[in-house]
């Protein structure tokens, strides 16, 4: 398919709307000997997303960024319709980064008439988010598998912000023998510690003040656990502080093995604190590392 399908006039960086346009551009870059890195997003881009683009650019000559609000990972009662869609702004932000191509397909391009395949994982996809959003990781795994096959990158970069998702994507790439290296970038936070998220835009000014407690609680827990505190009283205390602050419900606040997400009862290896809690109508997630006590 010709490169003429690439739109160079709508935004300040080139835009592909179709798989064939994307593939033509990537094939040309490959012929020039370039390595390709890929950063998938759902748009409403913030400094967290842009940090992943910079990380990708440090590893490859060409960076493709996708913006696709994936209907497959939202349940009917979730915020698919309300999810912020800011494509022109996103394109302007990306034009200021080393990104070389915006890939923004529509839902028909991704899920044509008759689409019938689901990629479904066990392992790291079991439990935590899945207990509250049962079909979420099937939706994520299916779209990420498609995107990785469409782009065919050497490297793909995901955020630690969505820690369980990161492990799911690593498992998926390994299990499907996708020839891509999955890299991760640290969570970018507001000055007060709140993890940047497209969904923070939903918070009322009052809830925005409270939201920072989520990061405060898990970081305090991490310090205490690293100093030798026991897991279960820390978890109980953390939940108590979150409910007192106004989070309701706290879907989960757990300490798990950092690599497998298996349950643990003491910190003998690197661990991860993972939390999801609702504040008003907004569901926030966050996580942080816990090193074994020395
Ligand atoms: P999303 O658009 O929310 O699907 O996120 C796209 C990618 O950006 C995912 O790999 C996320 O983990 C990552 N991401 C989201 N928020 C942040 C953040 N605050 N810092 C770093 N990466 C992030």
Boltz pocket constraint, residues with backbone or C-beta under 6 A from the ligand:
constraints:
  - pocket:
      binder: B
      contacts: [[A, 40], [A, 41], [A, 42], [A, 43], [A, 47], [A, 48], [A, 49], [A, 51], [A, 52], [A, 157], [A, 158], [A, 159], [A, 160], [A, 161], [A, 162], [A, 185], [A, 186], [A, 187], [A, 188], [A, 189], [A, 195], [A, 196], [A, 197], [A, 198]]
      max_distance: 6.0
